[in-house]
């Protein structure tokens, strides 16, 4: 692939990621109001943990994903 094509592909992914981030925020904004207090507490805890991990430049995205999957699984299995 030429460097121009690589650059265009990279920019397209950047655009798609930005669009998907905005869709995520909009979707969650629509759901938060209907969540019960306990669900909000779990969601906030998971979201806060994810953001803290993403802010650590030493962690790879793979490492973050593996940790978050393990942590989410433990929360899911504790739910009644």
C-alpha positions as CSV (number, residue, x, y, z in Angstrom):
1,X,0.0,0.0,0.0
2,X,1.4,3.4,-0.9
3,X,2.1,6.0,1.9
4,X,-0.8,8.2,0.5
5,X,-3.2,5.3,0.7
6,X,-2.0,4.4,4.2
7,X,-2.4,8.0,5.3
8,X,-6.0,8.1,3.8
9,X,-6.9,4.9,5.5
10,X,-5.5,6.1,8.8
11,X,-7.5,9.4,8.6
12,X,-10.6,7.4,7.7
13,X,-10.2,5.2,10.8
14,X,-9.7,8.4,12.9
15,X,-13.0,9.8,11.6
16,X,-14.9,6.5,12.2
17,X,-13.5,6.2,15.7
18,X,-14.6,9.8,16.5
19,X,-18.0,9.1,15.1
20,X,-18.3,5.9,17.1
21,X,-17.2,7.7,20.3
22,X,-19.9,10.3,19.8
23,X,-22.5,7.6,19.2
24,X,-21.4,5.8,22.4
25,X,-21.8,9.0,24.4
26,X,-25.3,9.7,22.9
27,X,-26.4,6.1,23.5
28,X,-25.3,6.1,27.1
29,X,-26.8,9.6,27.7
30,X,-30.1,8.1,26.6
31,X,-29.8,5.2,29.0
32,X,-28.4,6.8,32.2
33,X,-31.6,8.5,33.1
34,X,-33.5,5.2,33.1
35,X,-30.9,3.3,35.2
36,X,-31.5,2.5,38.8
37,X,-29.1,3.7,41.4
38,X,-27.3,0.3,41.8
39,X,-26.8,0.0,38.0
40,X,-25.5,3.6,37.9
41,X,-23.1,2.8,40.6
42,X,-21.7,-0.3,38.8
43,X,-21.6,1.6,35.5
44,X,-19.7,4.5,37.0
45,X,-17.2,2.2,38.7
46,X,-16.5,0.3,35.5
47,X,-16.3,3.5,33.4
48,X,-14.0,5.2,36.0
49,X,-11.7,2.2,36.0
50,X,-11.6,2.1,32.2
51,X,-10.8,5.8,31.9
52,X,-8.0,5.5,34.5
53,X,-6.5,2.6,32.7
54,X,-6.7,4.4,29.3
55,X,-5.0,7.4,30.9
56,X,-1.9,5.3,31.8
57,X,0.3,5.4,28.7
58,X,2.3,2.5,29.9
59,X,-0.6,0.1,29.4
60,X,-1.3,-1.4,26.0
61,X,-4.9,-1.5,24.7
62,X,-4.7,-5.3,24.8
63,X,-3.7,-5.3,28.5
64,X,-6.5,-2.8,29.3
65,X,-9.0,-5.0,27.4
66,X,-7.9,-8.1,29.2
67,X,-8.1,-6.5,32.6
68,X,-11.5,-4.9,31.9
69,X,-13.0,-8.2,30.7
70,X,-11.8,-10.0,33.8
71,X,-13.2,-7.2,36.0
72,X,-16.5,-7.0,34.1
73,X,-16.9,-10.8,34.4
74,X,-16.6,-10.7,38.1
75,X,-19.3,-8.0,38.4
76,X,-21.6,-9.9,36.0
77,X,-21.2,-13.1,38.0
78,X,-22.0,-11.3,41.2
79,X,-25.3,-9.9,39.9
80,X,-28.4,-11.8,41.0
